């Protein structure tokens, strides 16, 4: 009996030890400690590092062809850097080119599908029907439309386009005369004011030149654009009520004869009109102090501020008056987008950035350009200068705006303006050199314009 009890106890003890044995090497605890530590450390750390590296691949590049008269390209480059910092998915390449490239090559490039996404232009007519309508892509088309002159926005539209928004004027220019005030002071002759005629200015500047020993008295840039303002003041009707160019008017003849008289009397630098396009700006003679009066425009302000410095005092005077009143010609450049861009949304985003009041104002302030933006003009521009001559010039050109004739506004945005621009200087120069009579020059210029318009239609 005792043996049976002892055997039973040993059996129970053996079973107990057998059941407790696996707890010493717990297999199940190894699997949960390996798998959870492998999966979280591999998958979560790889997925987040792959997706961000794909974003630069999706970025788009906008090509922006640009010309500059002064510091515009530098100022625009700074604004574009700011835009790209705020929009890292868009890269803007600013391609700065001579104006001749914009005028002669860009229309061909756009027509053949090789043009940029955007450009700074002046010849609206050359791109009619080839510009992108931004309206469907703009976040606030009403703001865009309300802040720029309706005639300029309309001039960018093609046939049958009633409300397209294709770009914006980035600067307003006004033609008008610069005068070397220091020379007037040295000659003891008082500067005349509003109402002075071209004939009176011619006589006065000639007196100043003779009194101070300066070589030249008066000049005007070799372009039909600058010629137009004085001709209109003398009564010319370059654009009739139907929008047609009319060259043979008494006012046009009168200023052509005045300009010819300057050459006959030797009081104007002949290189400007008689040599060719390489020296077509009278400002090149004005800056070194060799010319008393230069008829040019507001875009020269920045260059005069930098190049003349304190060498002499210069001022902008009111446009001379005549039977047609006192008027310059309004002009300026515009930033436009082209219809064949592959990135219309990105282009529209850049356009809306550039027309924001703070951005547009910064461009005007840095380039010393008159703003064509209603909001910016109303608020005023804190121009980046303390030069009293510059501030005075900007104020003087602003005062010319209300005096502009209707045709002075219409000329630069006329769909066939460049038919006049491209031919007028050469025909006038042929008259000045004696190659053509005035009658012949006028007749051929009218025919040039008519032919160019017929070819374009």
C-alpha positions in Angstrom: 0.0 0.0 0.0 2.8 2.4 0.9 4.5 1.5 -2.4 1.4 2.4 -4.3 1.1 5.7 -2.6 4.8 6.5 -3.2 4.5 5.6 -6.9 1.5 7.9 -7.2 3.3 10.8 -5.6 6.3 10.3 -8.0 3.9 10.2 -11.0 2.2 13.4 -10.0 5.6 15.1 -9.4 6.8 14.0 -12.8 3.8 15.3 -14.6 4.1 18.6 -12.7 7.8 19.0 -13.7 6.9 18.2 -17.3 4.2 20.9 -17.4 6.5 23.5 -15.9 9.5 22.7 -18.3 8.4 24.7 -21.4 8.0 27.9 -19.3 11.8 28.1 -19.0 12.3 28.6 -22.8 9.2 30.4 -23.9 9.0 30.1 -27.7 5.9 32.2 -28.1 7.6 35.3 -26.7 10.3 35.3 -29.4 7.9 35.8 -32.3 6.1 38.9 -31.0 9.5 40.5 -30.1 10.9 40.1 -33.6 8.1 40.9 -36.0 6.8 44.1 -34.3 10.4 45.5 -34.2 11.0 44.8 -37.9 7.8 46.1 -39.6 7.6 49.5 -37.9 11.2 50.3 -38.5 11.2 49.6 -42.2 7.9 50.6 -43.8 7.2 53.9 -42.0 10.7 55.3 -42.5 10.9 54.5 -46.2 7.5 55.8 -47.5 7.8 59.4 -46.2 11.3 59.8 -47.7 10.2 58.8 -51.2 7.2 61.1 -51.8 8.9 64.5 -51.2 11.6 63.7 -53.7 9.0 63.4 -56.5 7.8 67.1 -56.1 10.6 68.8 -58.0 9.9 66.5 -61.0 6.4 68.0 -61.2 7.6 71.7 -61.1 7.0 73.7 -64.3 9.3 76.1 -66.1 8.0 79.4 -67.5 10.1 81.3 -70.1 9.7 85.0 -69.9 11.3 87.1 -72.7 12.1 90.6 -71.6 13.7 93.8 -72.8 14.7 96.7 -70.7 15.5 100.4 -71.3 17.1 100.8 -67.8 16.9 98.9 -64.6 13.6 97.1 -65.4 15.3 93.7 -65.8 17.1 93.9 -62.5 14.0 94.9 -60.7 11.9 92.2 -62.4 14.5 89.6 -61.5 14.2 90.5 -57.9 10.4 90.2 -58.0 10.6 86.9 -59.7 12.9 85.5 -57.1 10.3 86.4 -54.5 7.6 84.8 -56.5 9.6 81.5 -56.9 10.3 81.5 -53.2 6.5 81.6 -52.6 5.7 79.2 -55.4 8.4 76.5 -55.4 6.6 74.5 -58.0 7.2 77.2 -60.6 10.5 78.2 -62.1 10.7 81.4 -64.1 13.5 81.9 -66.6 13.9 85.6 -67.4 15.5 85.9 -70.8 16.7 89.5 -71.3 17.1 90.4 -74.9 17.6 93.6 -77.0 14.4 95.4 -78.0 15.1 94.5 -81.6 14.6 90.8 -80.7 11.2 91.6 -79.3 10.3 93.7 -82.3 11.6 91.6 -85.2 12.1 88.0 -84.0 9.5 87.3 -81.3 6.4 87.6 -83.6 8.0 85.0 -85.9 8.8 82.7 -83.0 5.3 82.9 -81.6 3.7 82.3 -85.0 5.8 79.2 -85.5 5.2 77.8 -82.0 8.7 78.5 -80.8 7.9 81.5 -78.6 8.2 81.8 -74.8 5.3 81.5 -72.4 5.4 85.3 -71.7 7.0 88.4 -72.9 7.3 92.2 -72.4 6.1 93.8 -75.6 5.0 97.1 -77.1 3.6 96.1 -80.5 0.2 94.7 -79.6 -0.9 94.4 -83.2 1.9 92.0 -84.0 0.4 89.4 -81.7 -3.3 89.7 -82.3 -5.0 86.3 -82.0 -1.8 84.7 -80.5 -2.2 85.7 -76.9 -3.6 83.6 -74.1 -6.9 84.6 -72.5 -6.1 84.6 -68.8 -9.6 85.1 -67.7 -10.5 81.4 -67.1 -7.4 80.9 -65.1 -7.4 84.0 -62.9 -8.6 83.8 -59.3 -9.9 87.4 -59.5 -10.5 88.6 -63.1 -12.5 91.5 -61.9 -9.6 93.0 -60.0 -7.3 92.5 -63.0 -9.8 94.2 -65.3 -10.6 97.1 -63.0 -7.1 98.2 -62.5 -5.9 98.8 -66.0 -7.1 101.2 -68.8 -9.8 99.6 -70.9 -8.4 100.8 -74.3 -5.1 99.0 -73.5 -6.7 95.8 -72.5 -8.9 95.9 -75.6 -5.9 96.5 -77.8 -4.5 93.1 -76.9 -7.7 91.3 -78.0 -8.0 89.6 -81.4 -10.9 89.9 -83.8 -14.2 88.8 -82.2 -12.7 88.9 -78.7 -14.8 91.2 -76.5 -13.6 90.5 -73.0 -10.4 88.5 -73.0 -7.6 89.4 -70.6 -4.3 88.8 -72.2 -1.8 90.8 -70.1 -1.3 94.1 -68.4 0.6 97.4 -69.0 3.6 97.4 -66.7 4.5 101.0 -67.2 3.0 104.2 -68.6 5.3 106.4 -70.7 4.7 110.0 -71.9 6.8 111.8 -74.4 8.2 115.2 -73.5 11.3 117.5 -73.6 14.3 117.5 -71.2 16.1 120.8 -70.7 19.5 121.5 -69.3 18.6 124.1 -66.6 22.2 124.8 -65.7 22.9 126.1 -69.2 19.8 128.4 -69.0 21.1 129.7 -65.7 24.6 130.3 -67.1 23.1 132.1 -70.1 21.0 134.2 -67.8 17.8 133.2 -69.6 14.7 132.3 -67.7 13.0 129.0 -68.5 9.7 129.5 -70.2 6.6 127.8 -68.9 3.3 126.4 -70.2 2.2 127.7 -73.6 5.6 128.1 -75.2 5.6 127.1 -78.9 8.2 125.0 -80.7 9.3 128.0 -82.6 9.9 129.9 -79.3 11.8 127.0 -77.8 13.9 126.8 -80.9 14.9 130.4 -80.6 15.5 130.2 -76.8 17.7 127.1 -76.9 19.7 128.6 -79.8 20.4 131.7 -77.6 21.5 129.5 -74.7 23.8 127.4 -76.9 25.4 130.5 -78.3 25.8 132.1 -74.9 27.3 129.1 -73.2 29.3 127.7 -76.2 27.4 124.4 -76.2 27.5 122.7 -79.6 23.8 121.9 -80.1 20.6 123.7 -79.1 17.7 121.3 -79.8 16.9 117.8 -81.0 14.3 115.0 -81.1 14.7 111.2 -81.1 14.7 109.6 -84.6 11.3 107.9 -84.3 7.8 108.4 -85.6 6.6 108.0 -82.1 8.5 111.0 -80.7 7.7 113.0 -83.9 4.0 112.4 -83.4 3.5 114.5 -80.2 5.0 117.8 -81.7 3.1 117.1 -85.0 -0.2 116.7 -83.1 0.6 119.9 -81.1 1.0 121.7 -84.5 -2.4 120.4 -85.6 -1.7 117.1 -87.2 -4.4 114.4 -87.3 -2.5 111.2 -87.5 -5.5 109.0 -86.8 -8.9 110.1 -88.1 -12.4 109.5 -86.6 -12.5 106.1 -88.3 -9.2 105.0 -86.9 -7.3 105.4 -90.2 -3.8 106.9 -90.5 -3.7 110.2 -92.3 -0.2 111.6 -92.9 -0.8 114.6 -95.1 -2.0 117.3 -92.7 -0.8 120.9 -92.1 0.5 119.9 -88.6 2.6 117.0 -89.9 4.1 119.2 -92.6 4.7 122.1 -90.1 6.8 120.0 -87.7 8.7 118.3 -90.5 9.7 121.7 -91.8 10.7 122.8 -88.2 12.9 119.7 -87.9 14.4 120.4 -91.3 15.2 123.9 -90.2 17.2 122.7 -87.2 19.4 120.7 -89.6 19.8 123.5 -92.1 20.8 125.9 -89.3 23.2 123.3 -87.8 21.7 123.6 -84.3 20.8 119.9 -84.0 23.1 116.8 -84.0 22.8 115.4 -87.5 23.9 112.0 -86.4 20.5 111.4 -84.7 18.4 111.6 -87.9 20.9 111.5 -90.8 23.2 108.6 -89.9 20.8 105.8 -89.0 19.3 103.9 -86.2 22.5 103.3 -84.2 22.4 106.9 -82.7 18.7 107.6 -82.8 18.4 109.0 -79.3 19.1 112.7 -78.7 19.6 111.8 -75.0 23.1 110.5 -75.9 24.0 114.1 -76.7 22.0 115.5 -73.7 23.7 113.5 -71.0 27.2 114.8 -71.6 25.9 118.4 -71.6 26.4 119.0 -75.4 22.7 119.6 -76.0 20.3 122.2 -74.5 17.0 120.5 -75.2 16.1 116.9 -76.1 12.6 115.7 -77.0 12.4 112.1 -75.7 10.2 110.6 -73.0 9.7 109.5 -69.4 11.6 106.2 -69.8 14.8 108.2 -69.8 14.5 109.5 -66.2 16.3 106.6 -64.6 19.2 106.8 -67.0 19.6 110.5 -66.6 19.6 110.1 -62.8 22.4 107.6 -63.0 24.5 109.0 -65.8 24.3 112.8 -65.2 24.5 112.7 -61.5 25.3 116.2 -60.2 27.1 117.3 -63.4 24.2 119.7 -64.2 20.6 120.3 -63.3 18.0 119.1 -65.7 14.2 119.4 -65.8 11.2 118.2 -67.8 9.3 121.1 -69.2 5.7 121.1 -70.6 5.2 119.9 -74.1 5.4 122.9 -76.4 2.0 124.1 -77.7 0.5 125.0 -81.0 -2.8 124.9 -82.9 -3.4 121.4 -81.7 -2.7 122.2 -78.0 0.1 120.8 -75.9 0.4 117.1 -76.1 2.9 114.3 -75.9 2.1 110.7 -76.8 1.1 108.0 -74.3 2.9 104.7 -74.6 4.5 102.0 -72.6 5.1 98.3 -72.5 2.9 95.4 -71.5 3.5 91.9 -70.1 1.5 89.3 -72.1 1.0 85.6 -72.2 1.0 83.5 -75.4 -1.8 81.1 -76.3 0.5 78.1 -77.0 2.0 78.0 -73.5 1.9 74.5 -72.0 1.4 76.0 -68.5 -1.5 78.5 -68.6 -2.4 78.0 -64.9 1.2 78.8 -63.8 1.4 81.8 -66.1 -1.9 83.1 -64.7 -0.6 82.7 -61.2 2.5 84.7 -62.1 0.4 87.4 -63.8 -1.8 87.8 -60.7 1.3 88.1 -58.5 2.8 90.8 -60.7 -0.4 92.9 -60.6 -0.8 92.9 -56.8 -0.5 96.5 -55.6 2.6 96.0 -53.5 4.4 94.1 -56.2 3.4 96.5 -59.0 4.3 99.5 -56.8 7.7 98.0 -56.1 8.3 97.7 -59.8 7.3 101.3 -60.5 9.4 102.5 -57.5 12.5 100.6 -58.6 12.3 101.5 -62.3 11.1 105.1 -61.8 8.2 104.4 -64.2 4.8 106.0 -64.2 2.3 103.4 -63.0 -0.6 102.3 -65.4 -2.2 100.5 -62.4 -5.2 102.4 -61.1 -4.8 101.3 -57.5 -1.1 102.0 -57.4 -1.5 105.4 -59.1 -4.3 106.4 -56.6 -2.2 105.3 -53.6 0.9 107.0 -55.0 4.4 105.5 -55.5 7.3 106.0 -53.1 9.9 106.1 -55.8 13.3 104.8 -54.9 15.1 108.1 -55.2 15.8 111.3 -53.2 17.1 113.0 -56.4 15.1 116.2 -56.7 15.5 116.3 -60.5 14.0 112.8 -60.7 11.1 113.6 -58.4 10.4 116.8 -60.3 10.5 115.0 -63.7 8.1 112.4 -62.5 5.7 115.1 -61.3 6.1 117.0 -64.6 5.2 113.9 -66.7 2.3 113.2 -64.5 1.0 116.7 -65.2 1.1 116.0 -69.0 -1.4 113.1 -68.7 -4.6 115.2 -68.6 -3.4 117.2 -71.6 -3.0 114.2 -74.0 -5.2 114.3 -77.1 -7.4 111.3 -77.8 -5.3 110.3 -80.7 -2.2 110.6 -78.5 -3.7 107.8 -76.3 -4.9 105.8 -79.4 -1.7 105.9 -81.4 0.5 103.4 -79.5 -2.2 100.8 -79.0 -3.6 101.1 -82.6 -3.6 97.6 -84.1 -1.4 99.0 -87.0 0.7 101.5 -85.1 3.9 99.8 -86.2 3.0 100.3 -89.8 3.5 104.0 -89.0 6.4 103.5 -86.7 8.5 101.3 -88.9 8.3 103.6 -92.0 7.9 107.1 -90.7 11.5 107.8 -89.4 13.1 106.6 -92.7 10.8 108.7 -94.9 11.2 111.8 -92.7 15.0 111.2 -92.8 14.9 111.0 -96.7 13.3 114.4 -96.7 15.9 115.8 -94.3 18.7 114.6 -96.4 17.2 115.9 -99.6 16.6 112.5 -101.1 12.9 113.2 -101.2 10.8 116.4 -101.3 8.3 116.8 -98.4 5.5 116.0 -100.8 7.2 112.8 -101.9 8.1 111.7 -98.4 4.5 112.2 -97.2 3.1 110.4 -100.2 5.4 107.4 -99.8 4.9 107.2 -96.1 1.1 107.0 -96.6 1.6 104.3 -99.2 3.9 102.4 -96.9 1.3 102.4 -94.1 -1.5 101.5 -96.5 0.5 98.6 -97.9 1.5 97.3 -94.5 -2.1 97.3 -93.3 -3.4 95.6 -96.4 -0.7 92.9 -96.1 -1.6 92.3 -92.5 -5.3 92.0 -93.1 
